[in-house]
Amino acid sequence: MNVTRYFPDAYKDVRGLELRLEKNIVRFITFWGNYEYMLQSSGRSGLARIYENRLKAQEELRNPNLTITEPLPRAQANLSLHTPSAWGPKFFGIQPASAWLFDLFFTWNDGGKMIINPTEPEANWHKIGIVDYSNFDLRASKMMQWMGVNFEVVLTVQNLLNQKRLSFGNMSTAQFKTYQESLHLPFETGDQHGNDKLGEWDKDHIDIGWFTAPLFLNPRRVLLGARINF
């Protein structure tokens, strides 16, 4: 007879460093930024299975450190510009009710590495870098008042610099194989030797195939909205 029971024998720990900087540059400009470097490890302790045969049970001891992640640093920053509260045009009875607010938000994440031949024996594994992620967003807003009603106009621009990022995870199996073979990687020799990373696409020797519609899914987006407070 098999009996299943659950035990609180899993663990996880986080070690790292976080730095944050905040600064009022001048009266109407503020800045903050933070950087994070973190390492995680997780695993399970005790026995995976329990047998009546004690000798067999000894073989079921778990490895106490099953997974240790590679550190993936990341950073964020925000630059905020605001005007005096009464600054702004007055027309048709519309009055400024707050300052103009402009926020430029920056994000960066280390891309990390990936094993490109995981089906091979571990001794033959090859890890290659993944392109880092970075992005700028812009948000501008202004609160106005008209006939006793407050309304806020908000403009948001996502991917402000219109950066093109290759989503190689959306490739077909054959397309990804062709793309991977076209990269010039550090462990290769001869003409194929290079320092390409997964996610690169804008070099002459890189082949991403002809069907690129699902590969670039982050166009610049401009959103305009309004919020009314009665």
Secondary structure, 3 states (H helix, E strand, C coil): CCCCCCCCCEEEEEEEEEEEEEEEEECCEEEEEEEEEEEEEEEECCECCCCCCHHHHHCCECCCCCEECCCCCEEEEEEEEECCCCCCCCECCEEECCCCEEEEEEEEECCCEEECCCCCCHHHCCEEEECCEEEEEEEEEEEEEECCEEEEEEEEEECCCCCCCCCHHHCCHHHHHHHHHHCCECCCCHHHECCCCECCCCCCCCCCCCCCCCCCCCCCEEEEEEEEEC
